[in-house]
Amino acid sequence: MTGPRSFDELVAEGASVPTEGWDFSWFEGRATEARPSWGYARSLAERLAGSATAVLDVQTGGGEVLDFALRAAGPDRAPLVVATEGWAPNVAEATRLLRPRGVPVVASADDAPLPFADGAFDLVVSRHPVEPHWDEIARVLAPGGAYFAQHVGPASVFELIEYFLGPLPEATRRHRDPERERADAEAAGLEVVELRSERLRMEFFDVGAVVHFLRKVVWMVPGFTVEAYRDRLRDLHERIRADGPFVAHSSRHLFEARKP
């Protein structure tokens, strides 16, 4: 019978798995995250099959969520769908996935103005944007158009982040506050019609999953490498072996806003 895998084996595996795209299927059996009750991808599919005729997906990642929603929407989907992405490996992955569905992927830096005309879209969507640029979202929306998105909320996965970085300032913990985002959206001229928040349990069952997660979601622990954090990773490995999964909590909020 094969015994428990060693620290070195788990870390080496987590360090070698490709990180392109936003497909998290590798984590099956290695880590879990509860999903928000509103079902963003399913709700997106309903909107793609609704009255929208021109749709923009901002910061599409590897295109996996949009691809799922397009398949679920079926032939009644909006006739024009465009996506943007700022990270080159994800641009390639999203293009590979979305081009067969007739969706062009435009390479555009996350902090750059959106490369589209004023009022070009009646629906703008996004899942986990780095920062929502409200003025640009409002600019490219047509009057009566809507912004529909799932955002990362404040102090998301901070149990894991602070395990590596130590306690963070309170201002950092409050970053991405949904009420502040509501105020920013309204300042850009949008009317917020729905804002829901949930905090969701995550579990990491081995240190290899932690390594892969921090390599994939690079802003969690900036500059993360196995070499820089080997001692903390070894301590975490022993903790998981002794006490069971490492538990953290993600923070998500659902946003829907309209342009008058």
C-alpha positions in Angstrom: 0.0 0.0 0.0 1.3 3.4 -0.9 1.8 5.7 2.1 1.0 9.5 2.3 2.8 11.5 -0.3 5.8 13.4 0.9 6.2 17.2 1.2 8.7 17.3 -1.6 6.4 15.3 -4.0 3.4 17.4 -3.3 5.2 20.7 -3.7 6.9 19.5 -6.9 3.6 18.6 -8.4 1.9 21.9 -7.4 4.9 23.8 -8.9 4.8 22.0 -12.2 1.1 22.1 -13.2 0.3 24.7 -16.0 -1.5 27.8 -14.8 -3.0 29.2 -18.0 -6.8 29.9 -18.1 -9.3 29.7 -15.3 -10.2 26.0 -15.4 -9.9 24.8 -11.8 -10.7 21.2 -12.5 -7.2 20.1 -11.4 -8.2 20.9 -7.8 -10.8 18.1 -7.8 -10.1 16.0 -4.7 -7.3 18.5 -3.7 -9.3 21.6 -2.7 -12.9 22.8 -2.6 -14.7 26.1 -2.7 -18.4 26.6 -2.1 -20.2 28.4 -4.9 -22.4 31.5 -4.5 -26.1 30.7 -4.4 -26.9 32.9 -7.4 -25.1 30.8 -10.0 -23.3 33.5 -12.0 -22.6 31.3 -15.1 -26.2 30.1 -15.4 -27.5 33.7 -14.8 -25.2 34.9 -17.5 -26.5 32.3 -19.9 -30.0 33.6 -19.3 -29.0 37.1 -20.2 -27.1 36.0 -23.3 -30.3 34.4 -24.5 -32.4 37.4 -23.5 -32.9 40.7 -25.3 -29.2 41.7 -25.5 -27.8 42.1 -29.0 -24.2 43.3 -28.3 -22.3 41.9 -25.3 -18.9 42.6 -23.9 -17.1 40.3 -21.4 -14.4 42.3 -19.7 -11.3 40.4 -18.4 -12.6 37.0 -19.6 -9.6 35.1 -18.2 -9.3 31.9 -20.3 -12.9 32.3 -21.6 -14.2 29.2 -19.7 -17.1 31.0 -18.0 -18.2 32.8 -21.1 -17.9 29.5 -23.1 -20.1 27.7 -20.7 -22.7 30.5 -20.8 -22.7 30.6 -24.6 -23.2 26.8 -24.8 -26.1 27.1 -22.2 -27.7 30.0 -24.1 -27.9 28.0 -27.3 -28.9 29.4 -30.7 -30.8 32.3 -29.2 -27.7 33.9 -27.9 -26.8 37.6 -28.6 -25.6 37.9 -32.2 -22.5 40.0 -31.2 -20.3 38.9 -28.3 -16.8 40.3 -27.7 -14.3 39.6 -24.9 -11.2 41.4 -23.6 -8.3 40.0 -21.6 -5.0 41.5 -20.4 -2.7 38.5 -19.6 -1.1 37.1 -22.8 -1.3 33.4 -21.8 -5.0 33.8 -21.1 -5.5 35.8 -24.4 -4.2 32.7 -26.3 -6.3 30.3 -24.2 -9.5 32.4 -24.5 -9.0 32.8 -28.3 -8.6 29.0 -28.7 -11.8 28.4 -26.8 -14.0 31.3 -28.0 -13.1 31.7 -31.6 -15.1 28.6 -32.7 -18.1 30.3 -31.1 -17.6 33.5 -33.1 -16.3 35.5 -30.2 -13.3 37.7 -30.9 -10.9 38.2 -27.9 -9.2 41.6 -27.8 -5.9 41.9 -26.0 -6.4 44.9 -23.7 -4.5 45.7 -20.4 -6.7 45.5 -17.4 -6.1 49.1 -16.5 -6.4 50.5 -20.0 -9.5 52.3 -21.5 -11.8 49.8 -23.2 -11.0 49.8 -26.9 -14.6 50.3 -28.0 -16.9 53.2 -29.1 -19.2 55.0 -26.7 -22.5 53.1 -26.3 -21.4 50.1 -28.3 -22.9 47.4 -26.0 -26.2 46.8 -24.3 -24.7 44.3 -21.9 -21.3 44.4 -20.2 -20.4 41.4 -18.1 -17.4 40.3 -16.0 -16.4 37.6 -13.6 -13.8 38.6 -11.0 -12.4 41.7 -12.6 -9.2 43.0 -11.1 -10.8 46.4 -10.7 -14.1 47.5 -12.2 -13.4 50.6 -14.2 -16.8 52.2 -13.7 -16.3 55.2 -16.0 -15.3 53.0 -18.9 -18.1 50.5 -18.2 -20.6 53.4 -18.2 -19.1 54.9 -21.4 -19.4 51.7 -23.6 -22.9 50.9 -22.4 -25.8 52.1 -24.5 -28.6 54.0 -22.6 -30.7 51.4 -20.9 -27.9 48.9 -21.0 -26.8 46.8 -18.0 -23.6 45.7 -16.3 -23.8 42.2 -14.8 -20.9 40.8 -12.9 -19.5 38.7 -10.0 -16.8 40.5 -8.1 -14.3 39.3 -5.5 -15.2 40.9 -2.2 -13.2 42.2 0.8 -10.7 40.0 2.7 -11.2 37.1 0.3 -9.0 34.0 1.2 -7.2 36.2 3.8 -6.7 33.2 6.1 -4.3 31.8 3.5 -2.8 35.1 2.5 -2.1 36.1 6.1 -0.6 32.7 6.8 2.2 33.6 4.4 2.3 37.4 4.7 1.3 38.0 8.3 -1.5 40.4 9.4 -2.4 42.9 6.8 -3.6 46.6 7.4 -7.2 47.2 7.9 -7.4 49.3 4.8 -6.2 46.3 2.8 -8.8 44.1 4.4 -11.6 46.6 3.4 -10.4 46.7 -0.3 -13.2 45.7 -2.7 -15.9 46.6 -0.2 -19.2 46.2 -2.1 -20.8 49.4 -0.7 -17.8 51.4 -1.9 -18.2 49.8 -5.3 -21.9 50.8 -5.3 -20.9 54.4 -4.6 -18.3 54.3 -7.4 -20.8 52.9 -9.8 -23.3 55.5 -9.0 -20.7 58.2 -9.3 -20.1 57.0 -12.9 -23.8 57.5 -13.6 -25.0 53.9 -13.2 -28.0 52.8 -11.2 -27.3 49.8 -9.0 -30.4 47.5 -9.1 -28.9 44.4 -7.3 -26.0 43.9 -5.0 -25.7 40.6 -3.1 -22.8 39.3 -1.0 -21.7 35.9 0.3 -18.7 34.5 2.2 -17.9 30.9 1.2 -15.9 28.1 2.7 -12.7 26.8 1.0 -10.7 23.8 2.0 -7.1 22.8 0.9 -6.4 19.1 1.4 -2.7 19.1 0.6 0.2 21.6 0.3 0.5 20.9 -3.4 -3.0 22.4 -4.0 -1.9 25.5 -2.1 1.2 25.8 -4.2 -0.8 25.5 -7.4 -3.4 28.0 -6.2 -0.9 30.6 -5.3 0.9 30.2 -8.6 -2.4 30.5 -10.5 -3.9 33.4 -8.6 -0.8 35.4 -8.6 -2.1 38.5 -6.7 -2.9 36.5 -3.5 0.8 36.4 -2.4 2.7 38.7 -4.7 6.0 37.2 -5.8 5.1 33.8 -4.4 7.7 31.0 -5.1 8.2 27.7 -3.5 11.8 28.7 -2.7 10.8 31.9 -0.9 8.2 30.3 1.2 9.5 26.7 1.6 9.6 26.9 5.4 6.0 28.1 5.7 4.9 25.5 3.2 6.6 22.7 5.2 4.9 23.9 8.3 1.6 24.0 6.5 2.1 20.5 5.2 2.6 19.2 8.7 -0.4 21.2 9.9 -2.7 19.6 7.3 -1.4 16.2 8.1 -2.0 16.7 11.8 -5.3 18.7 11.8 -6.9 18.1 8.4 -7.7 20.6 5.6 -6.6 24.2 5.8 -9.8 26.3 5.9 -10.2 29.7 4.3 -13.2 31.8 3.1 -13.7 33.5 -0.3 -15.8 36.6 -0.6 -18.0 37.2 -3.6 -20.7 39.8 -4.5 -23.1 39.9 -7.4 -23.5 43.2 -9.2 -26.2 44.4 -11.6 -26.3 48.1 -12.6 -28.1 49.9 -15.4 -27.3 53.0 -17.4 -30.2 55.4 -17.5 
